Amino acid sequence: MSWTVADAVDYKGFPADKSRTGGWVAAALILGIEICERLSTMGIGVNLVTYLVGTMHLPSSTSANIVTDFVGTSFLLCLLGGFLADSFLGRYNTIAIFASIQTLGMVALAISVKLPQLRPPLCHATAASNNCKQANGFQMGIFYLALYTIGLGIGGLKSSVSGFGTDQFDEKDDKEKAQMAYFFNRFFLFISTGTLVAVTILVYIQDEVDRSLAYGICSISMFMAILLFLAGTRRYRYKKSSGSPIVQIFQVVVAAIRKRKMTTPVDTNSLYENSPEASRIDHTDQFRFLDKAAILAQGDFEERNAAGSLSPNPWKLRSVTRVEEVKMMVRLVPIWATTIMFWTAYAQMITFSVEQASTMQRSIGKFQIPAGSLTVFFVLAIMITLAFYDRLIMPLWKKWNGQPGFTNLQRMAIGLVLSTIGMAVAALSERKRLSVARAVGGTTKTLPISVFLLIPQFFLVGSGEAFIYTGQLDFFITKSPKGMKTMSTGLFLSTLSLGFFVSSFLVSIVKAVTGSKDEQGWLTDNINYGRLDCFYGLLTVLSVINFVVYLVCARWYKTHEQHPPALQMTSTTAKANGSSAEDRC
């Protein structure tokens, strides 16, 4: 038995000792910083609309777009974080640096909401007469600077946390490989725990005590998490970087374009291949244009290596394995594109749904639930769904089907279905709320209707997130090439980013199309006079169309799925023994 991990080193650069590095102890330290990141992110995001509307005196649609743009940019920056981690910094340094940047941003935000010079004068406006002064350019500039400093930290941190966590488990060790399978669910459970604390305790402190105090707590928790993370330096396993996957992808594309006029040989065995046999990926017939990058041509070998022999110019010639890795990434794109719509629906849960809650009865006895805390039902739905899936569905599914749970594609499909139903329910709930608003008058500050009417939409979308988040994380990490896992994690997180950007885009389009000089259309500054139910209905229709497209893409992916090298070797061995892998199954 080997007591070292073949492709990992310890903090001194020596082969990682299994007994002293990695495992659940190291993973737990990494999960700790993820809890605090989620605590900070959700502590800001879920209740930011109420601050922008109530304190900065911005219109509701503008406030919603500010929140979705912030969250969208944060997750889009995961691509930058992944590039820096793969090319220069490594995952450990990326986490430490960007977690520190996020902490500085949290401190700046706490100061910006505390100082009266950085917000407009207090104003108690009514729906009929709103003469409140909006925040000026300087005040919004300081606010944006702090907010997007946090976003930069989030992007760099989240791009590497899940990948660095999986680095602590050896895929070639059966015991540790089984532990890594549970890591994804526990990773999401820790995220949900941080979110739960954010939408309950932190939101209550923001609304009832002091917003700057809540942001200060986030800053301190991030600082403590960084210290805890650094304390585990000797315990972590560090994977060797294979260079930037973005550069590798461009090299394949450039080499293929250079040889676009050449004819791909019928015998694919004549294509160039220099990868170690154990890590080779078999050639596939899909995206044949990229195969041109592996065609041998005069002038391809022009660089001398350390031994003095000629080596190929990577911008002119790439191996079959490198070409197939790019093909694997291209195959992910249709699934990536069709999961964006879920996060557009999700964006409504922390923007317009929170604003809905602020107009409804939220009292339980003498205690009034903060509008932002209604998302606690969203988080509870996630945790209940994960527990139900882990303890009941997985054992029953394994007993009936022989599989340890739903596949990643099936989980994503379930998430899309639940979010679609959630949007339909949200439209019906909003129609009921609007009927009450019209009956008592839109100027009424608190409508005589319980906020618990919104629970079903939070629960459905929350349950959907439990399925789609774990499904996406599993899919993009396990179906991508080994050297491109950080990039594929960034690709997954970019679906969240684009989902929020699509939400902002739809809000702007709907306001422009449905509004007029005299009326503001579906999305008014006072939602009691708007038609938010129609907007939710539009999202429902778009979600149905998106789900149909997803099914087509999922079927296409299954048809052209490329297996990892280990499975290919198993299949080759089986055929050599007179039977195929399919026959054995």
Summary of the structure (lengths in Angstrom):
residues: 585
radius of gyration: 26.0
end to end distance: 29.0
largest distance: 86.0
contacts: 2050
relative contact order: 0.12
helix: 70%
strand: 5%
